[in-house]
Amino acid sequence: MHKIGIIGGGQLGKMMILDAKRLDDYFVILDPTLHCPAHSIADEHIVADFDDVAAIEELASKVDVVTYEFEHISVKALQQVEAKGCPVYPSSETLLHIQNKYDQKQWLMSHGLPVPDFRKADSYEQLVEDCDYFGYPVILKTCTGGYDGKGNAVIHTREDIREAYESLGAGRLPLMVEEYVPFLKEVSILVCRSTNGDVAVFPVAENVHVNSILDETTVPADITEACREEAMDVARKAVHAFNAYGMLCIELFVTKDQHVLVNELAPRPHNSGHYTIEGCVTSQYENHIRAILGLPLGSTELIRPTVMKNIIGNVNKKAEVHGLEEAYKYPEVHGLEEAYKYPEVKIHIYGKEECRVGRKMGHITVTDKTIEDALFKARYAHSKIKF
């Protein structure tokens, strides 16, 4: 039995545990929320804040290896854990180069990986100069923090600069400016590297965002074969450039001429990889656990076309899910017995206590003969689920 520590007890941690329990692994999680999604299936739960260095050290003292489900944690704490002999994957060094988006882009560029042009904005005056340099529209980002569109602002004209600057903290957080990319579509690619040296790349996924939050993922992505090969090459180079072990997700822009530019990276399993649970021979979660334990990686082959659709909160209230029975029914089919003749719909509810507007509460996955069929069934099921 291996003992694994996870910093974070959200849905990603929960799905890691669900896959790894087949190996009889023991899990200790650290999360400030008592009844977080992973609480009910973790073997131990340390209730503490993510910046509590002593709690992270306690977590490490109980396990053979530490991993994490999000990147906004203390690099210093991870370094201290490593210094005491407990391995952390991805390592503190990997996180150090990824956590700050400006440093991440510099590291990518220094390793020959394609990125949009960017500049640091150390002051309001520098921000104005950078915006004028790129022309409009232009993207303003916080270098640290930020996810699901938080920490980003589109500046359309020179007159919008002040409002965008103030909306992102007015300089209290480090800022960067990035050229606006008129992309054809957004895709992502998952790559996994085991500590035994194995590297496995998952299929390229196509992503659609609504209000800057991932809404739908379809696999395989509708791109040219040359673009697909370019994305896979970027993934292989990136996992070595950052010396990453475990899962690494690379979000990419596909340009009008079918080339790719790296938008950003996440050193962990990713929302756009949920589809791998049903869609691939081996999920991103199982491969992540295999990787950090030094085990051979499983096949990443796509079983058949797959769609993942997020279930996003649209109210602020106690979480109570409704409509599951209806969601499992194919249109014009009545009764559960008949409904189960259509087993393609798979529903994942994360178990969060509170529903909030914009919060990821679950997801739906459908595998089918075609993307079109899978999309239809996923959207129908989604229409029936309410919180």
C-alpha positions in Angstrom: 0.0 0.0 0.0 1.2 3.5 -0.9 0.4 6.5 1.2 -0.3 9.6 -0.8 -0.9 13.2 0.4 -3.0 15.6 -1.7 -3.0 19.3 -1.0 -6.6 20.2 -1.8 -9.7 18.1 -1.4 -11.8 19.4 -4.3 -13.2 17.5 -7.3 -9.8 16.9 -8.8 -8.5 15.3 -5.6 -11.7 13.3 -5.3 -11.3 11.9 -8.8 -7.6 11.0 -8.1 -8.7 9.0 -5.0 -11.5 7.3 -6.8 -9.2 5.9 -9.5 -6.3 5.1 -7.1 -8.4 3.2 -4.6 -8.4 0.3 -7.1 -4.7 0.0 -6.1 -5.6 0.1 -2.4 -3.7 3.3 -1.9 -4.1 5.3 1.3 -4.9 9.0 1.1 -4.4 12.0 3.4 -5.8 15.3 2.1 -5.3 18.8 3.3 -8.2 21.2 2.8 -9.7 24.0 4.9 -13.3 22.9 4.2 -14.4 20.0 6.4 -16.9 18.5 4.0 -15.0 19.2 0.8 -15.7 16.8 -2.1 -12.8 14.4 -1.3 -13.6 14.3 2.5 -16.0 11.4 2.3 -13.5 9.0 0.6 -10.1 10.2 2.0 -8.6 8.0 4.7 -7.5 11.1 6.7 -8.3 14.8 6.4 -6.2 17.6 7.8 -8.4 20.6 8.1 -6.1 23.5 7.6 -5.5 26.5 5.2 -3.4 26.0 2.1 -0.8 28.4 3.3 -0.4 26.6 6.7 3.2 25.4 6.4 3.1 23.4 9.6 0.0 21.6 8.3 1.6 20.8 5.0 4.6 19.4 6.8 2.3 17.3 9.0 0.7 16.0 5.8 4.1 15.0 4.4 5.0 13.2 7.6 2.1 10.8 7.1 2.7 9.8 3.5 5.2 8.5 1.0 4.6 11.2 -1.6 2.8 14.5 -1.9 0.9 15.9 -4.8 -1.6 18.8 -5.3 -4.8 19.6 -7.2 -4.2 23.3 -7.8 -1.1 25.5 -8.2 -1.9 28.4 -5.9 0.0 27.0 -2.9 3.3 27.9 -1.2 6.4 26.9 -3.1 8.4 27.5 0.1 6.3 24.9 1.9 6.9 22.4 -0.8 10.6 23.1 -0.7 10.7 22.5 3.0 8.8 19.2 2.6 11.3 18.1 -0.1 14.2 19.1 2.1 13.0 16.7 4.8 13.0 13.8 2.3 9.4 13.6 1.2 9.1 13.7 -2.6 6.6 16.2 -4.1 5.3 15.8 -7.7 5.1 18.0 -9.6 8.1 19.3 -7.7 8.6 22.8 -6.1 11.0 23.6 -9.0 8.3 22.8 -11.6 5.7 24.9 -9.7 8.2 27.8 -9.3 8.5 28.2 -13.1 4.7 27.9 -13.7 3.0 29.7 -10.8 3.9 33.2 -12.0 2.4 33.5 -15.5 5.1 36.0 -16.6 7.9 33.7 -15.5 6.0 30.8 -17.1 5.9 32.6 -20.5 9.6 33.5 -20.2 10.5 29.8 -19.4 8.4 28.6 -22.4 10.0 31.1 -24.7 13.5 30.3 -23.5 12.8 26.6 -24.4 11.6 27.4 -27.9 7.9 26.9 -27.3 5.5 29.2 -29.1 3.8 31.8 -27.1 1.9 35.1 -27.7 4.1 38.2 -27.4 4.0 39.6 -23.8 5.5 42.3 -21.6 5.6 43.0 -17.9 3.7 46.0 -16.6 5.5 47.2 -13.4 3.6 50.5 -13.2 0.5 52.2 -14.7 2.8 54.2 -17.0 4.4 51.0 -18.2 1.0 49.5 -18.7 -0.1 52.3 -21.0 3.2 52.1 -22.9 2.7 48.3 -23.3 -0.8 48.6 -24.5 0.2 51.2 -27.1 3.0 48.9 -28.2 0.7 46.0 -28.9 -2.3 48.0 -30.2 -5.9 47.2 -29.3 -7.5 45.0 -28.2 -4.9 43.7 -25.7 -5.0 41.4 -22.7 -4.1 42.4 -19.1 -3.3 39.6 -16.7 -2.3 39.2 -13.1 0.9 37.2 -13.0 -0.2 35.3 -9.9 -3.5 33.8 -8.9 -6.4 33.8 -11.3 -8.4 31.0 -12.8 -11.6 30.6 -14.8 -11.2 34.0 -16.3 -10.5 35.7 -13.0 -7.3 37.8 -13.2 -7.8 38.7 -16.8 -9.2 41.8 -18.5 -9.5 42.7 -22.2 -8.6 46.3 -23.0 -10.4 47.4 -26.1 -9.2 51.1 -26.2 -6.8 53.4 -24.5 -9.7 54.8 -22.5 -10.3 51.3 -21.0 -6.8 51.0 -19.4 -7.6 52.7 -16.1 -10.7 50.6 -15.4 -8.9 47.3 -16.3 -5.9 48.3 -14.1 -8.1 49.0 -11.1 -10.2 45.9 -11.6 -7.1 43.7 -11.3 -5.9 45.4 -8.1 -4.3 48.6 -9.3 -0.8 47.2 -9.0 -1.2 45.3 -5.8 -0.5 42.1 -7.8 2.2 41.9 -10.5 0.7 42.5 -13.9 1.6 41.5 -17.5 0.3 42.5 -20.9 -0.2 40.0 -23.7 -1.0 40.5 -27.3 -4.5 39.7 -28.3 -4.6 36.5 -30.4 -7.5 36.3 -32.9 -7.6 32.5 -32.5 -9.6 30.0 -34.5 -10.4 27.9 -31.4 -9.0 26.9 -28.0 -7.7 23.4 -27.4 -5.8 21.6 -24.7 -3.5 18.7 -24.5 -2.6 16.5 -21.5 0.8 14.9 -21.1 1.9 12.7 -18.2 5.4 11.7 -17.2 6.2 9.0 -14.7 9.2 9.1 -12.4 10.2 5.9 -14.2 10.7 7.9 -17.4 7.5 6.9 -19.2 5.8 9.8 -21.1 2.2 9.5 -22.4 0.3 12.1 -24.4 -3.5 12.2 -24.5 -5.6 13.2 -27.5 -6.0 16.9 -28.3 -9.3 18.3 -26.8 -11.3 21.2 -28.2 -12.7 23.6 -25.6 -15.6 26.1 -25.6 -15.7 28.6 -22.7 -18.7 30.6 -21.6 -18.1 33.7 -19.4 -14.4 32.6 -19.3 -15.4 29.2 -17.7 -15.0 25.9 -19.5 -18.4 24.8 -20.8 -17.8 22.0 -23.2 -14.9 19.8 -24.2 -15.0 17.6 -27.4 -12.5 15.0 -28.4 -11.0 14.6 -30.9 -10.5 18.3 -31.6 -11.5 19.4 -35.1 -8.1 20.5 -36.3 -5.7 19.5 -39.1 -3.4 16.5 -38.6 -0.4 18.9 -38.9 -1.9 21.0 -36.1 -2.5 17.9 -34.0 1.1 16.8 -34.4 2.3 20.3 -33.5 0.3 20.3 -30.3 1.6 16.9 -29.3 5.1 18.0 -30.0 4.6 21.1 -27.7 3.3 18.7 -25.0 6.3 16.5 -25.1 8.7 19.4 -25.1 6.9 21.2 -22.3 6.9 18.3 -19.8 10.7 18.1 -20.2 11.2 21.9 -20.2 9.5 22.2 -16.8 11.0 18.9 -15.6 7.4 17.9 -14.7 6.2 14.6 -13.3 2.6 13.6 -13.1 0.0 15.4 -15.2 0.6 18.6 -17.1 -2.1 20.4 -19.1 -1.2 22.8 -21.8 -3.9 25.2 -23.0 -3.4 26.3 -26.6 -4.7 28.8 -29.1 -5.1 27.5 -32.6 -4.4 30.3 -35.0 -6.1 30.9 -38.3 -3.2 29.2 -40.2 -3.6 26.1 -38.0 -0.5 26.6 -35.8 -0.6 26.6 -32.0 0.4 29.1 -29.3 0.7 28.2 -25.6 -1.9 30.2 -23.5 -1.0 28.7 -20.1 -0.1 25.5 -18.3 -1.4 23.7 -15.2 0.9 21.2 -13.4 -1.9 18.8 -12.4 -5.0 17.0 -13.7 -7.3 19.5 -15.5 -11.0 20.2 -16.0 -10.6 19.7 -19.8 -9.3 16.2 -19.0 -12.4 15.0 -17.2 -13.4 13.3 -20.4 -10.6 10.8 -20.0 -12.5 8.9 -17.2 -14.9 7.4 -19.7 -13.3 8.4 -23.0 -9.8 7.0 -22.7 -8.4 3.6 -21.8 -6.6 5.2 -18.9 -7.9 8.4 -17.2 -5.7 11.4 -16.4 -6.3 10.7 -12.7 -5.1 7.1 -12.8 -2.0 8.1 -14.9 -1.2 10.9 -12.5 -1.2 8.5 -9.6 0.8 5.9 -11.5 3.3 8.6 -12.5 4.0 9.9 -9.0 4.4 6.3 -7.8 6.9 5.5 -10.5 4.6 3.0 -12.2 4.3 2.4 -15.9 1.7 4.6 -17.6 -1.5 3.3 -19.0 -2.7 3.7 -22.6 -4.1 7.2 -23.4 -6.0 5.9 -26.5 -9.4 7.5 -27.1 -12.1 4.8 -27.0 -14.5 6.7 -29.2 -15.6 10.3 -29.7 -16.3 12.0 -26.3 -18.0 15.1 -25.0 -17.6 16.6 -21.5 -20.0 19.3 -20.4 -19.6 21.2 -17.1 -22.4 21.7 -14.6 -22.0 25.2 -13.5 -23.9 26.8 -10.6 -26.3 29.6 -11.5 -27.7 30.3 -8.0 -26.2 31.0 -4.6 -27.7 28.5 -2.1 -27.2 25.2 -0.4 -26.3 22.5 -2.9 -29.2 20.2 -3.7 -29.1 18.4 -7.0 -32.4 17.7 -8.9 -33.2 16.1 -12.2 -30.8 13.1 -12.3 -33.6 10.7 -13.3 -34.6 13.0 -16.1 -31.0 13.6 -17.2 -30.5 9.9 -17.7 -33.5 9.6 -19.9 -33.2 9.9 -23.7 -35.7 12.3 -25.1 -39.2 10.8 -25.5 -38.2 7.8 -23.4 -40.1 7.3 -20.2 -39.2 5.2 -17.2 -35.8 4.3 -15.8 -35.8 0.8 -17.2 -36.1 2.2 -20.7 -33.8 5.0 -20.0 -30.9 2.7 -19.2 -31.1 1.4 -22.7 -29.1 4.6 -23.4 -26.1 4.2 -21.1 -23.8 6.8 -22.8 -24.6 9.6 -20.3 -22.4 9.6 -17.3 -23.0 12.2 -14.6 -20.5 13.3 -11.9 -21.7 15.4 -9.0 -18.8 16.7 -6.9 -20.5 16.9 -3.5 -19.9 20.6 -2.7 -22.0 21.9 0.2 -22.8 25.3 -1.4 -23.9 26.1 -4.9 -22.6 29.5 -6.2 -22.9 31.3 -9.5 -20.0 30.2 -11.7 -19.0 27.4 -9.4 -18.2 24.0 -10.9 -20.7 21.6 -9.3 -20.3 18.6 -11.5 -19.9 17.4 -15.1 -21.5 15.2 -17.7 -19.5 12.9 -20.1 -20.9 11.1 -23.1 -19.1 8.8 -25.5 -20.8 7.9 -28.7 -20.3 7.1 -32.4 -20.0 10.7 -33.4 -19.2 14.0 -31.6 -22.6 15.3 -32.8 -24.5 12.5 -31.1 -22.5 12.8 -27.9 -23.1 16.6 -27.9 -26.8 16.2 -28.3 -27.1 13.7 -25.4 -24.8 15.7 -23.1 -26.7 18.9 -23.7 -30.1 17.2 -23.1 -28.9 15.7 -19.8 -27.4 19.0 -18.8 -30.8 20.7 -19.4 -32.4 18.5 -16.8 -30.0 18.9 -13.9 -30.7 21.8 -11.5 -29.2 22.8 -8.2 
